[in-house]
Amino acid sequence: PGYAATILVTLFFSTLQLLFLGLLGVSLWRVFENTKGRPLHIVMSAQEFPAGPAAARPANAARAPAGGAQ
């Protein structure tokens, strides 16, 4: 007597436990995939553009400091 209710309650909570364990696994897998250090996008082709005015400046040219004029 009462075994059916006990079995149903046990099955219900076991199902919930497995469901949340699966959700936790999916979440951890996404974290693992995002921390691999892979690029977000794969570039299919690159366009070559002509050198602009920044390329004409000598490499040792003085630059303004990042904080502004001194």
C-alpha positions as CSV (number, residue, x, y, z in Angstrom):
1,P,0.0,0.0,0.0
2,G,1.3,3.4,-1.0
3,Y,4.1,2.0,-3.1
4,A,2.7,3.5,-6.3
5,A,2.8,7.0,-4.9
6,T,6.3,6.5,-3.6
7,I,7.5,5.2,-6.9
8,L,5.9,8.1,-8.9
9,V,7.3,10.7,-6.6
10,T,10.8,9.1,-6.8
11,L,10.5,9.0,-10.6
12,F,9.4,12.6,-10.8
13,F,12.3,13.9,-8.7
14,S,14.8,11.6,-10.4
15,T,13.6,13.1,-13.8
16,L,14.1,16.6,-12.5
17,Q,17.5,15.8,-11.2
18,L,18.6,14.3,-14.5
19,L,17.1,17.2,-16.4
20,F,19.0,19.8,-14.4
21,L,22.2,17.7,-14.6
22,G,21.9,17.8,-18.4
23,L,21.4,21.6,-18.3
24,L,24.5,22.0,-16.2
25,G,26.4,19.8,-18.6
26,V,25.3,21.9,-21.6
27,S,26.3,25.1,-19.7
28,L,29.7,23.7,-18.8
29,W,30.3,22.5,-22.4
30,R,29.6,26.0,-23.7
31,V,32.1,27.5,-21.2
32,F,34.6,24.9,-22.3
33,E,34.1,25.8,-26.0
34,N,34.3,29.5,-25.4
35,T,37.6,29.2,-23.4
36,K,39.5,27.3,-26.0
37,G,41.0,30.5,-27.4
38,R,39.8,29.9,-31.0
39,P,38.9,32.8,-33.2
40,L,35.2,33.9,-33.3
41,H,35.2,34.1,-37.1
42,I,37.1,32.4,-39.9
43,V,38.1,34.8,-42.7
44,M,37.4,33.4,-46.1
45,S,39.4,36.0,-48.0
46,A,41.2,39.2,-47.4
47,Q,41.2,42.4,-49.5
48,E,44.5,44.2,-50.3
49,F,44.2,48.0,-50.0
50,P,46.8,50.5,-51.1
51,A,48.9,52.0,-48.4
52,G,47.4,55.2,-46.8
53,P,49.0,58.2,-45.3
54,A,49.9,56.3,-42.1
55,A,52.2,54.0,-44.1
56,A,54.1,57.0,-45.5
57,R,55.1,58.3,-42.0
58,P,58.6,57.2,-40.9
59,A,58.7,54.5,-38.3
60,N,60.6,56.7,-35.8
61,A,58.3,59.7,-36.1
62,A,57.4,61.2,-32.7
63,R,53.8,60.6,-31.6
64,A,51.7,62.7,-29.2
65,P,51.5,61.1,-25.8
66,A,48.3,59.2,-24.9
67,G,47.5,61.6,-22.1
68,G,47.4,64.7,-24.4
69,A,49.9,67.6,-25.0
70,Q,52.5,68.2,-22.3
